[in-house]
Amino acid sequence: MSDPYSNLASEEDSIQARIADAMDARCLEPAQIAIRKEYLSDLALPDSAYAVEFGSGTGHVTRDLIAIAGVPRAHGIEPSPVMVKRAKERFAAQPGLSFEIGDAKRTGLEDASVDLVLMHTLLCHVPDPEKVVREAFRVLKPGGTLAVCDGDYDTATTQIADFDPLDQIVRFMINQNVTNLWIMRQITDLLRDCGFELGKRRGHSYVAEGDAAYFLTVIDRGADRMAETGVLFPDTAEALKAESRRRLTANRFFGFMSYVSQIARKPGTP
């Protein structure tokens, strides 16, 4: 199975909706909000900055460009009609915030028209990511900022002992749903090759907290996919999903992944 995120608009609405639910769960977790605050607070932007998020999903991170980064106008471009509809409905009352269906490789934005481009957990899903980075370079004003944050997906784990079956589900799910597990280990060469000057890079640890809502969506979707492909019998998949809940109830559940953020700048004077 190829990464469904890489061509999300072509997937059935039910698949887009399930991915949107998982994205909502992840975006609302306090640990994930903390990651976004850490790197978005690093940005130095003009008071009148116009920001665009490529791959805006259900809209939470685009909203953060106003709430955290302090820009007066933020626009999200997202290929999934299901997600764009959800973002528009959820944030209809937010001044300065807008969303549209579009392609991060061909946004239709004018040359040198944007102060900040954000890519939050986007590039890991994109074949030929240099095309997206070049598009960001094109639309940014001289001196404009690119902010990239993505998972270091090879670190994703729920493992609490050798041969932990829940961890095998997570690894299966990551390999089925991520095009490039190591994009943030390759990001510096990619950005330099596209003309950017490198700024601050930070590492961010994510440990599932509370009801572990996002990690449970990973386990559920992974177990269901394993059953669909015949790797597991359906009752085995259900038993493993139940195991994750039992661990959570017993305070034995563990979920971890590291994220990396990289800030870059388009050369020139604003």
KAZI-V772237 format. One record per residue. RES is the residue in three letters. PHI is phi as a letter, one per 20 degrees, with the letter a starting at -180 (999 if undefined). NEAR is the number of other ideal C-beta (glycine too) atoms within 12 Angstrom. Layout:
res: [RES/RES]
phi: [PHI/PHI]
near: [NEAR/NEAR]
This chain:
res: [MET/SER/ASP/PRO/TYR/SER/ASN/LEU/ALA/SER/GLU/GLU/ASP/SER/ILE/GLN/ALA/ARG/ILE/ALA/ASP/ALA/MET/ASP/ALA/ARG/CYS/LEU/GLU/PRO/ALA/GLN/ILE/ALA/ILE/ARG/LYS/GLU/TYR/LEU/SER/ASP/LEU/ALA/LEU/PRO/ASP/SER/ALA/TYR/ALA/VAL/GLU/PHE/GLY/SER/GLY/THR/GLY/HIS/VAL/THR/ARG/ASP/LEU/ILE/ALA/ILE/ALA/GLY/VAL/PRO/ARG/ALA/HIS/GLY/ILE/GLU/PRO/SER/PRO/VAL/MET/VAL/LYS/ARG/ALA/LYS/GLU/ARG/PHE/ALA/ALA/GLN/PRO/GLY/LEU/SER/PHE/GLU/ILE/GLY/ASP/ALA/LYS/ARG/THR/GLY/LEU/GLU/ASP/ALA/SER/VAL/ASP/LEU/VAL/LEU/MET/HIS/THR/LEU/LEU/CYS/HIS/VAL/PRO/ASP/PRO/GLU/LYS/VAL/VAL/ARG/GLU/ALA/PHE/ARG/VAL/LEU/LYS/PRO/GLY/GLY/THR/LEU/ALA/VAL/CYS/ASP/GLY/ASP/TYR/ASP/THR/ALA/THR/THR/GLN/ILE/ALA/ASP/PHE/ASP/PRO/LEU/ASP/GLN/ILE/VAL/ARG/PHE/MET/ILE/ASN/GLN/ASN/VAL/THR/ASN/LEU/TRP/ILE/MET/ARG/GLN/ILE/THR/ASP/LEU/LEU/ARG/ASP/CYS/GLY/PHE/GLU/LEU/GLY/LYS/ARG/ARG/GLY/HIS/SER/TYR/VAL/ALA/GLU/GLY/ASP/ALA/ALA/TYR/PHE/LEU/THR/VAL/ILE/ASP/ARG/GLY/ALA/ASP/ARG/MET/ALA/GLU/THR/GLY/VAL/LEU/PHE/PRO/ASP/THR/ALA/GLU/ALA/LEU/LYS/ALA/GLU/SER/ARG/ARG/ARG/LEU/THR/ALA/ASN/ARG/PHE/PHE/GLY/PHE/MET/SER/TYR/VAL/SER/GLN/ILE/ALA/ARG/LYS/PRO/GLY/THR/PRO]
phi: [999/f/g/f/f/f/b/f/f/e/f/g/g/f/f/g/f/f/f/f/f/f/f/g/f/f/f/e/f/g/f/f/f/f/f/f/f/f/e/f/f/f/f/d/c/f/g/e/g/d/d/c/d/e/m/e/l/e/n/f/f/f/f/f/f/e/f/d/f/n/f/f/c/c/c/d/d/b/f/e/f/f/f/f/f/f/f/f/f/f/d/g/e/e/f/n/d/b/b/b/f/a/d/f/e/b/f/n/f/f/g/l/d/c/e/b/d/d/c/d/l/d/f/f/d/d/f/l/f/f/f/f/f/f/f/f/f/f/e/f/f/g/n/f/d/d/d/c/c/b/f/e/f/f/e/f/b/c/f/d/a/g/m/f/f/f/f/f/f/f/f/f/f/f/f/e/c/c/f/c/f/d/g/f/e/d/f/f/f/f/f/f/f/e/o/e/e/e/d/f/d/c/d/c/e/c/d/g/c/l/e/l/g/f/f/f/f/f/f/f/f/f/f/f/f/f/f/f/e/n/f/c/f/g/f/f/f/f/f/f/f/f/g/f/f/f/f/f/f/e/l/d/f/c/b/b/b/e/c/c/d/c/e/b/c/f/f/p/d/g]
near: [21/16/26/28/38/31/19/36/24/15/25/15/18/12/26/30/21/27/36/35/26/33/40/26/28/35/33/26/29/20/29/38/25/20/33/37/23/28/36/38/23/24/33/22/34/21/13/15/32/33/48/46/49/45/46/46/43/38/40/37/45/46/38/39/42/31/25/29/38/24/35/22/28/39/40/45/39/42/35/39/23/29/43/32/22/29/37/26/16/26/30/15/10/25/14/23/32/29/35/28/25/29/24/43/29/16/34/18/29/13/17/21/23/39/38/46/53/51/46/48/44/46/48/38/37/34/20/18/34/26/21/40/37/27/33/47/34/31/34/41/32/21/24/40/43/49/50/45/42/44/39/32/34/23/28/36/31/38/22/21/13/8/9/23/28/40/31/27/39/43/27/31/39/34/24/29/35/35/28/31/27/23/36/37/23/23/36/23/19/33/36/21/17/30/23/33/23/23/27/25/25/24/22/32/21/35/26/32/23/19/20/34/29/37/41/35/33/43/43/31/33/37/37/26/28/32/23/18/17/11/22/23/15/18/12/20/30/19/21/34/30/19/28/38/23/16/28/25/13/12/13/18/31/26/38/29/39/26/34/36/35/39/35/38/32/33/22/15/10/21]
